[in-house]
Amino acid sequence: MLLAFLPINHTGKLSEIFLIVIGAFLILFSGFRIGSQFPDYSSYLILYEDIKSGDVIVELSFVFIAKFVHFVFNNVLFVFLIYAVLGVSLKLAAIKQLTNLWLLSVVVYVANFFILHEMIQIRVGVAAAFLLLCVKPIYDRDVKKFLLFALLAIFFHISALIILPLWFLGKFKDKANLYFLTALVPAAYVIYFLKVTVLNFIPIPYVQDKLDLYAALQELGTADFFTDINVFNYVFLAKILIFYFLLYKHKLLMTHNKYTIVLLNIYAVSLFMYPALAMMPVLAGRVNELLGIVEIILFPLLYYIISPRYISVVIVVVWSLGILLINIFKSSLII
């Protein structure tokens, strides 16, 4: 987090070397972690063994990677290392592409999504990286690149199907878009209070199988991390406040980062999903966090709003530190 205060020229060659060094450290840290200290690790070990002996219901990407590792290395460690390389390198590449404030973005990334994705939900981690890479094609209206990245995201995790409708968010005109963004979160709470489960109407067998699995996990109490979510928790409410503050200042932010509106669109949908899918806590958490990856680009934009600039850096770093401590101690993401 102290790195955020370094006076580094973000467009210089030294910055690229520095980013590569950070990426290499994160890859090694996540690829060679002590798995028993993190949720989901044992589940991946079981999946790996099951794939060796027969077919399992999991994304093809994991099947291919697991079979490749079994054939070449015969050591499950390389599964985690491959996912670490993909998740970290693709996210850092997207960060470099989408913002000049990449040091602050790395701080936000490491404090939250690095732990959630590269250390725990490794398939979602790669999917989230491809989602970030979709931002530029959405802005440029480059449908071929968008579909390529979106399909790759789906290839790594089925929840990335939620990326496909994001293409249409880029078509809103400024005024309509502003009304849409303003109303989306309140609409989610209306759905929450009405107890409507909209995803039950999706006529895709594989998706329905996943929804049934999430519901079963909830009933059995095995989905500890996402069970009994509180849509009024302080962290989520703080995120809503930050979102509306950034939305209020979107014209200023657009002069510094042209992707601001696209990022706000995606983040609004992320915030919407948490209360709207609260009847299915596992899915609500997964989708919210998948789309919420844009936080690592959005939150550092406070740098352009709050003066003096070092105060904005302190705010982003303190926020990240708070999230890191919550992840480690309250949410017990590290055992």
ZANU-809970 format. One record per residue (C-alpha): residue number from 1; residue in three letters; x, y, z. Coordinates in pm, 1 decimal, always signed. Layout:
BEGIN
ATOM,n,res,px,py,pz
ATOM,NUM,ALA,X,Y,Z
...
end
This chain:
BEGIN
ATOM,n,res,px,py,pz
ATOM,1,MET,+0.0,+0.0,+0.0
ATOM,2,LEU,+296.4,+229.1,+57.0
ATOM,3,LEU,+373.7,+183.8,-314.8
ATOM,4,ALA,+76.1,+407.5,-393.0
ATOM,5,PHE,+272.7,+707.4,-263.8
ATOM,6,LEU,+570.6,+654.1,-494.1
ATOM,7,PRO,+617.4,+932.7,-754.7
ATOM,8,ILE,+634.5,+698.8,-1053.6
ATOM,9,ASN,+588.9,+813.5,-1412.9
ATOM,10,HIS,+307.3,+587.5,-1526.8
ATOM,11,THR,+396.4,+621.8,-1895.5
ATOM,12,GLY,+767.7,+555.9,-1858.7
ATOM,13,LYS,+960.7,+234.8,-1924.4
ATOM,14,LEU,+1048.9,+205.3,-1556.2
ATOM,15,SER,+679.8,+186.7,-1468.2
ATOM,16,GLU,+630.3,-112.8,-1697.1
ATOM,17,ILE,+925.8,-292.8,-1536.5
ATOM,18,PHE,+787.9,-208.5,-1194.4
ATOM,19,LEU,+444.9,-345.4,-1288.5
ATOM,20,ILE,+602.7,-666.9,-1419.0
ATOM,21,VAL,+791.4,-710.7,-1090.0
ATOM,22,ILE,+468.6,-660.5,-890.7
ATOM,23,GLY,+289.4,-908.0,-1117.2
ATOM,24,ALA,+561.8,-1170.0,-1080.1
ATOM,25,PHE,+550.0,-1137.4,-701.2
ATOM,26,LEU,+168.5,-1174.4,-694.6
ATOM,27,ILE,+181.4,-1477.2,-925.8
ATOM,28,LEU,+439.0,-1652.9,-709.2
ATOM,29,PHE,+254.3,-1558.3,-391.5
ATOM,30,SER,-78.4,-1698.8,-510.0
ATOM,31,GLY,+57.3,-1991.0,-711.3
ATOM,32,PHE,+263.9,-2129.4,-423.1
ATOM,33,ARG,+34.1,-2038.6,-133.7
ATOM,34,ILE,-44.0,-2275.7,+152.6
ATOM,35,GLY,-377.5,-2399.2,+22.4
ATOM,36,SER,-515.2,-2524.2,+352.0
ATOM,37,GLN,-540.7,-2165.0,+472.9
ATOM,38,PHE,-793.3,-2065.7,+204.9
ATOM,39,PRO,-1153.1,-2171.7,+128.1
ATOM,40,ASP,-1221.0,-2362.7,-196.6
ATOM,41,TYR,-867.7,-2505.8,-211.9
ATOM,42,SER,-973.7,-2854.5,-102.0
ATOM,43,SER,-1265.1,-2841.3,-347.0
ATOM,44,TYR,-1021.5,-2784.6,-633.9
ATOM,45,LEU,-809.5,-3076.7,-516.9
ATOM,46,ILE,-1119.0,-3298.0,-529.3
ATOM,47,LEU,-1213.3,-3163.9,-873.7
ATOM,48,TYR,-862.6,-3233.4,-1000.6
ATOM,49,GLU,-877.2,-3594.3,-881.6
ATOM,50,ASP,-1229.8,-3641.0,-1019.1
ATOM,51,ILE,-1124.5,-3511.5,-1361.2
ATOM,52,LYS,-838.7,-3762.4,-1365.8
ATOM,53,SER,-1082.4,-4048.2,-1308.4
ATOM,54,GLY,-1386.2,-3929.7,-1505.8
ATOM,55,ASP,-1620.6,-3647.5,-1608.1
ATOM,56,VAL,-1740.5,-3380.3,-1366.6
ATOM,57,ILE,-1974.3,-3082.6,-1399.9
ATOM,58,VAL,-1733.1,-2793.2,-1428.7
ATOM,59,GLU,-1626.4,-2542.3,-1694.9
ATOM,60,LEU,-1427.5,-2690.8,-1983.5
ATOM,61,SER,-1137.6,-2457.8,-1911.2
ATOM,62,PHE,-1072.6,-2627.4,-1578.0
ATOM,63,VAL,-1105.0,-2972.0,-1740.0
ATOM,64,PHE,-848.5,-2883.1,-2008.1
ATOM,65,ILE,-605.5,-2725.5,-1762.2
ATOM,66,ALA,-639.4,-3011.8,-1512.6
ATOM,67,LYS,-585.5,-3277.9,-1781.4
ATOM,68,PHE,-288.5,-3086.7,-1923.9
ATOM,69,VAL,-130.8,-3058.5,-1578.7
ATOM,70,HIS,-195.5,-3424.7,-1505.3
ATOM,71,PHE,-40.4,-3531.9,-1834.7
ATOM,72,VAL,+264.1,-3300.5,-1828.0
ATOM,73,PHE,+342.4,-3239.5,-1458.9
ATOM,74,ASN,+120.6,-3478.9,-1260.4
ATOM,75,ASN,+117.7,-3222.2,-979.7
ATOM,76,VAL,-195.1,-3021.5,-887.9
ATOM,77,LEU,+25.1,-2727.5,-782.6
ATOM,78,PHE,+61.8,-2633.4,-1149.0
ATOM,79,VAL,-316.2,-2592.1,-1183.2
ATOM,80,PHE,-304.7,-2312.2,-926.9
ATOM,81,LEU,+8.6,-2166.1,-1084.2
ATOM,82,ILE,-150.4,-2152.7,-1431.1
ATOM,83,TYR,-461.3,-1982.6,-1293.6
ATOM,84,ALA,-240.1,-1738.1,-1100.5
ATOM,85,VAL,-48.8,-1647.3,-1417.8
ATOM,86,LEU,-372.6,-1593.2,-1611.2
ATOM,87,GLY,-562.4,-1407.8,-1337.8
ATOM,88,VAL,-283.8,-1171.3,-1232.8
ATOM,89,SER,-128.4,-1096.6,-1572.6
ATOM,90,LEU,-461.0,-1032.9,-1747.5
ATOM,91,LYS,-583.1,-805.7,-1467.8
ATOM,92,LEU,-261.4,-603.8,-1465.6
ATOM,93,ALA,-274.4,-575.0,-1844.9
ATOM,94,ALA,-633.2,-444.3,-1818.6
ATOM,95,ILE,-535.7,-200.1,-1542.6
ATOM,96,LYS,-251.7,-63.1,-1756.9
ATOM,97,GLN,-495.6,-24.8,-2046.4
ATOM,98,LEU,-778.5,+144.5,-1855.3
ATOM,99,THR,-610.7,+390.2,-1617.3
ATOM,100,ASN,-305.1,+602.8,-1552.3
ATOM,101,LEU,-352.2,+550.2,-1178.7
ATOM,102,TRP,-235.7,+191.5,-1195.9
ATOM,103,LEU,-45.3,+198.7,-865.3
ATOM,104,LEU,-362.1,+294.4,-678.9
ATOM,105,SER,-554.8,+35.9,-880.3
ATOM,106,VAL,-305.2,-232.9,-780.9
ATOM,107,VAL,-355.3,-135.7,-415.1
ATOM,108,VAL,-734.9,-176.0,-445.0
ATOM,109,TYR,-685.6,-501.5,-636.8
ATOM,110,VAL,-445.1,-660.8,-388.1
ATOM,111,ALA,-649.7,-562.6,-82.0
ATOM,112,ASN,-965.1,-733.1,-205.7
ATOM,113,PHE,-991.1,-906.6,-540.8
ATOM,114,PHE,-646.0,-1063.5,-535.7
ATOM,115,ILE,-744.4,-1255.5,-223.0
ATOM,116,LEU,-1096.3,-1335.5,-343.9
ATOM,117,HIS,-997.5,-1438.2,-694.2
ATOM,118,GLU,-637.4,-1548.4,-723.0
ATOM,119,MET,-628.0,-1708.5,-377.6
ATOM,120,ILE,-979.8,-1857.6,-360.2
ATOM,121,GLN,-1216.5,-1835.9,-660.2
ATOM,122,ILE,-950.1,-1898.1,-923.3
ATOM,123,ARG,-1191.8,-1966.2,-1211.4
ATOM,124,VAL,-1388.4,-1649.2,-1136.6
ATOM,125,GLY,-1056.2,-1465.5,-1114.1
ATOM,126,VAL,-970.9,-1532.0,-1477.4
ATOM,127,ALA,-1328.3,-1456.5,-1587.7
ATOM,128,ALA,-1314.3,-1123.1,-1403.1
ATOM,129,ALA,-989.4,-1037.5,-1580.9
ATOM,130,PHE,-1155.2,-1089.9,-1918.9
ATOM,131,LEU,-1448.2,-875.9,-1799.5
ATOM,132,LEU,-1204.5,-589.4,-1739.2
ATOM,133,LEU,-1067.0,-642.0,-2088.8
ATOM,134,CYS,-1425.7,-602.1,-2220.3
ATOM,135,VAL,-1442.7,-239.8,-2101.5
ATOM,136,LYS,-1242.9,-92.6,-2389.2
ATOM,137,PRO,-1436.1,-282.9,-2662.2
ATOM,138,ILE,-1765.0,-169.4,-2505.1
ATOM,139,TYR,-1646.4,+192.3,-2520.3
ATOM,140,ASP,-1507.5,+152.7,-2873.7
ATOM,141,ARG,-1819.0,-41.6,-2984.5
ATOM,142,ASP,-1588.9,-318.3,-3107.6
ATOM,143,VAL,-1828.6,-612.4,-3096.4
ATOM,144,LYS,-1574.0,-870.3,-3218.6
ATOM,145,LYS,-1325.9,-804.4,-2937.9
ATOM,146,PHE,-1607.3,-778.7,-2686.3
ATOM,147,LEU,-1749.6,-1117.4,-2782.9
ATOM,148,LEU,-1402.6,-1272.0,-2782.5
ATOM,149,PHE,-1328.0,-1157.6,-2426.0
ATOM,150,ALA,-1682.3,-1230.3,-2304.6
ATOM,151,LEU,-1679.2,-1584.8,-2443.3
ATOM,152,LEU,-1336.7,-1646.7,-2292.2
ATOM,153,ALA,-1473.3,-1526.7,-1957.7
ATOM,154,ILE,-1769.2,-1766.5,-1989.1
ATOM,155,PHE,-1525.4,-2043.2,-2083.4
ATOM,156,PHE,-1361.3,-1996.5,-1743.3
ATOM,157,HIS,-1679.2,-1946.7,-1537.3
ATOM,158,ILE,-2045.2,-1977.1,-1631.6
ATOM,159,SER,-2144.9,-1677.7,-1416.2
ATOM,160,ALA,-1968.7,-1461.7,-1676.7
ATOM,161,LEU,-2282.8,-1495.0,-1890.6
ATOM,162,ILE,-2381.6,-1174.9,-1712.3
ATOM,163,ILE,-2116.6,-997.2,-1922.9
ATOM,164,LEU,-2308.6,-1033.7,-2250.7
ATOM,165,PRO,-2589.6,-784.7,-2167.1
ATOM,166,LEU,-2326.7,-526.2,-2067.7
ATOM,167,TRP,-2269.9,-455.4,-2437.2
ATOM,168,PHE,-2604.8,-275.2,-2456.6
ATOM,169,LEU,-2519.3,-40.7,-2169.1
ATOM,170,GLY,-2285.5,+147.1,-2398.8
ATOM,171,LYS,-2577.6,+250.2,-2621.0
ATOM,172,PHE,-2748.4,+474.1,-2366.1
ATOM,173,LYS,-2744.6,+844.2,-2436.7
ATOM,174,ASP,-2606.5,+1063.7,-2160.1
ATOM,175,LYS,-2936.0,+1172.3,-2005.9
ATOM,176,ALA,-3101.9,+831.7,-2028.8
ATOM,177,ASN,-2787.1,+669.4,-1896.1
ATOM,178,LEU,-2781.7,+903.3,-1595.8
ATOM,179,TYR,-3143.8,+820.6,-1507.5
ATOM,180,PHE,-3071.0,+450.1,-1550.9
ATOM,181,LEU,-2766.6,+458.4,-1323.0
ATOM,182,THR,-2945.4,+664.9,-1059.8
ATOM,183,ALA,-3248.2,+434.9,-1044.5
ATOM,184,LEU,-3078.6,+96.0,-1064.3
ATOM,185,VAL,-2978.1,+52.7,-698.4
ATOM,186,PRO,-3316.7,+164.6,-555.5
ATOM,187,ALA,-3483.4,-75.4,-801.4
ATOM,188,ALA,-3271.1,-357.5,-660.1
ATOM,189,TYR,-3399.4,-290.5,-309.1
ATOM,190,VAL,-3758.2,-291.7,-439.0
ATOM,191,ILE,-3694.2,-638.5,-584.8
ATOM,192,TYR,-3535.6,-742.3,-254.2
ATOM,193,PHE,-3838.4,-638.5,-48.9
ATOM,194,LEU,-4076.3,-802.5,-297.5
ATOM,195,LYS,-3869.4,-1124.4,-272.0
ATOM,196,VAL,-3860.0,-1178.6,-648.6
ATOM,197,THR,-3609.2,-1434.1,-784.4
ATOM,198,VAL,-3577.3,-1331.0,-1147.6
ATOM,199,LEU,-3307.7,-1579.8,-1252.1
ATOM,200,ASN,-3541.9,-1873.9,-1199.9
ATOM,201,PHE,-3694.8,-1783.0,-1536.1
ATOM,202,ILE,-3372.3,-1831.2,-1736.6
ATOM,203,PRO,-3440.5,-2123.1,-1977.2
ATOM,204,ILE,-3080.5,-2252.3,-1992.0
ATOM,205,PRO,-3040.6,-2604.7,-1841.8
ATOM,206,TYR,-2676.4,-2557.8,-1732.6
ATOM,207,VAL,-2760.4,-2227.4,-1563.3
ATOM,208,GLN,-3059.8,-2387.1,-1391.3
ATOM,209,ASP,-2833.4,-2668.2,-1267.4
ATOM,210,LYS,-2601.5,-2408.3,-1117.7
ATOM,211,LEU,-2892.4,-2226.6,-953.3
ATOM,212,ASP,-3013.8,-2553.8,-803.0
ATOM,213,LEU,-2661.8,-2622.5,-676.7
ATOM,214,TYR,-2638.6,-2277.3,-514.2
ATOM,215,ALA,-2977.4,-2329.6,-350.4
ATOM,216,ALA,-2867.3,-2670.5,-219.0
ATOM,217,LEU,-2544.8,-2523.4,-79.8
ATOM,218,GLN,-2746.1,-2257.9,+98.9
ATOM,219,GLU,-2981.6,-2514.1,+254.7
ATOM,220,LEU,-2692.5,-2735.3,+364.7
ATOM,221,GLY,-2503.5,-2439.7,+508.8
ATOM,222,THR,-2184.8,-2532.9,+320.0
ATOM,223,ALA,-2157.2,-2202.7,+134.6
ATOM,224,ASP,-2020.4,-2027.5,+442.0
ATOM,225,PHE,-1873.5,-1728.6,+269.5
ATOM,226,PHE,-2196.8,-1607.5,+107.3
ATOM,227,THR,-2469.6,-1746.4,+331.6
ATOM,228,ASP,-2708.0,-1502.9,+500.4
ATOM,229,ILE,-2589.2,-1189.3,+325.1
ATOM,230,ASN,-2687.7,-854.1,+470.1
ATOM,231,VAL,-2778.6,-606.8,+196.1
ATOM,232,PHE,-2754.6,-325.0,+450.8
ATOM,233,ASN,-2401.7,-401.3,+571.2
ATOM,234,TYR,-2176.8,-99.2,+615.2
ATOM,235,VAL,-1926.9,-193.3,+344.7
ATOM,236,PHE,-2196.5,-235.5,+79.8
ATOM,237,LEU,-2366.5,+90.9,+180.5
ATOM,238,ALA,-2029.1,+266.9,+164.2
ATOM,239,LYS,-1980.6,+132.1,-188.1
ATOM,240,ILE,-2321.0,+272.6,-285.8
ATOM,241,LEU,-2222.7,+614.2,-150.0
ATOM,242,ILE,-1892.7,+607.2,-338.3
ATOM,243,PHE,-2076.0,+506.7,-654.8
ATOM,244,TYR,-2319.6,+798.0,-632.4
ATOM,245,PHE,-2036.3,+1038.5,-552.5
ATOM,246,LEU,-1844.8,+924.4,-861.7
ATOM,247,LEU,-2166.1,+942.5,-1064.6
ATOM,248,TYR,-2223.7,+1300.1,-945.3
ATOM,249,LYS,-1871.4,+1390.7,-1061.7
ATOM,250,HIS,-1881.1,+1184.2,-1381.2
ATOM,251,LYS,-1832.9,+1482.8,-1613.2
ATOM,252,LEU,-1510.6,+1577.7,-1438.8
ATOM,253,LEU,-1393.3,+1216.5,-1435.8
ATOM,254,MET,-1463.1,+1178.0,-1808.3
ATOM,255,THR,-1199.6,+1442.9,-1878.3
ATOM,256,HIS,-941.7,+1223.8,-1704.6
ATOM,257,ASN,-1065.1,+874.9,-1793.0
ATOM,258,LYS,-1282.0,+822.6,-2099.2
ATOM,259,TYR,-1402.5,+483.8,-1972.9
ATOM,260,THR,-1575.8,+634.8,-1668.0
ATOM,261,ILE,-1934.6,+591.3,-1788.9
ATOM,262,VAL,-1877.7,+232.5,-1901.0
ATOM,263,LEU,-1720.2,+153.3,-1563.4
ATOM,264,LEU,-2008.3,+319.4,-1377.1
ATOM,265,ASN,-2257.4,+122.6,-1587.2
ATOM,266,ILE,-2095.3,-206.7,-1494.5
ATOM,267,TYR,-2058.5,-108.9,-1129.9
ATOM,268,ALA,-2424.2,-7.0,-1109.3
ATOM,269,VAL,-2523.7,-353.3,-1233.3
ATOM,270,SER,-2287.7,-505.7,-976.1
ATOM,271,LEU,-2453.0,-312.9,-693.8
ATOM,272,PHE,-2796.2,-398.0,-834.2
ATOM,273,MET,-2727.3,-772.2,-830.0
ATOM,274,TYR,-2645.6,-793.8,-460.6
ATOM,275,PRO,-2991.7,-699.2,-323.9
ATOM,276,ALA,-3180.6,-822.4,-633.0
ATOM,277,LEU,-3040.2,-1176.1,-598.2
ATOM,278,ALA,-3032.0,-1178.5,-217.9
ATOM,279,MET,-3278.6,-1468.5,-211.0
ATOM,280,MET,-2991.2,-1672.7,-355.1
ATOM,281,PRO,-2697.4,-1554.0,-141.3
ATOM,282,VAL,-2424.2,-1758.0,-309.8
ATOM,283,LEU,-2516.4,-1632.8,-655.4
ATOM,284,ALA,-2568.3,-1275.4,-533.1
ATOM,285,GLY,-2217.8,-1268.0,-390.8
ATOM,286,ARG,-2056.6,-1430.7,-692.4
ATOM,287,VAL,-2215.5,-1202.8,-952.1
ATOM,288,ASN,-2168.5,-890.8,-739.2
ATOM,289,GLU,-1798.7,-962.6,-701.9
ATOM,290,LEU,-1748.6,-1062.0,-1064.9
ATOM,291,LEU,-1887.5,-731.9,-1192.9
ATOM,292,GLY,-1746.1,-542.5,-896.5
ATOM,293,ILE,-1395.5,-597.5,-1033.7
ATOM,294,VAL,-1430.4,-251.7,-1191.8
ATOM,295,GLU,-1378.8,-108.2,-840.9
ATOM,296,ILE,-1006.8,-139.2,-899.5
ATOM,297,ILE,-1034.5,+120.8,-1176.4
ATOM,298,LEU,-1321.8,+330.1,-1038.4
ATOM,299,PHE,-1223.4,+392.9,-675.5
ATOM,300,PRO,-879.1,+539.6,-755.6
ATOM,301,LEU,-1059.6,+801.7,-969.2
ATOM,302,LEU,-1125.2,+982.2,-640.1
ATOM,303,TYR,-772.0,+1109.8,-701.7
ATOM,304,TYR,-913.0,+1350.5,-962.3
ATOM,305,ILE,-1193.3,+1476.4,-737.1
ATOM,306,ILE,-1046.6,+1531.4,-391.9
ATOM,307,SER,-780.8,+1795.0,-326.4
ATOM,308,PRO,-503.7,+1801.4,-226.2
ATOM,309,ARG,-416.1,+1489.9,-421.5
ATOM,310,TYR,-229.1,+1317.7,-139.6
ATOM,311,ILE,-552.3,+1319.5,+64.7
ATOM,312,SER,-726.7,+1121.4,-208.8
ATOM,313,VAL,-438.4,+873.9,-211.0
ATOM,314,VAL,-468.4,+835.7,+166.9
ATOM,315,ILE,-845.8,+777.4,+136.5
ATOM,316,VAL,-802.1,+502.2,-124.5
ATOM,317,VAL,-523.2,+336.7,+76.3
ATOM,318,VAL,-719.7,+351.7,+404.6
ATOM,319,TRP,-1027.1,+209.0,+229.7
ATOM,320,SER,-816.4,-72.8,+86.3
ATOM,321,LEU,-655.6,-143.4,+421.3
ATOM,322,GLY,-999.5,-160.5,+583.0
ATOM,323,ILE,-1124.6,-406.9,+319.3
ATOM,324,LEU,-808.1,-614.3,+360.1
ATOM,325,LEU,-856.1,-637.9,+736.6
ATOM,326,ILE,-1223.8,-731.1,+693.3
ATOM,327,ASN,-1128.4,-1003.1,+445.4
ATOM,328,ILE,-865.6,-1148.2,+675.5
ATOM,329,PHE,-1032.6,-1120.8,+1015.9
ATOM,330,LYS,-1408.5,-1076.4,+984.2
ATOM,331,SER,-1474.5,-1276.7,+668.2
ATOM,332,SER,-1197.7,-1524.5,+756.2
ATOM,333,LEU,-1075.0,-1551.9,+398.4
ATOM,334,ILE,-738.2,-1649.7,+540.8
ATOM,335,ILE,-774.1,-1918.9,+804.9
end
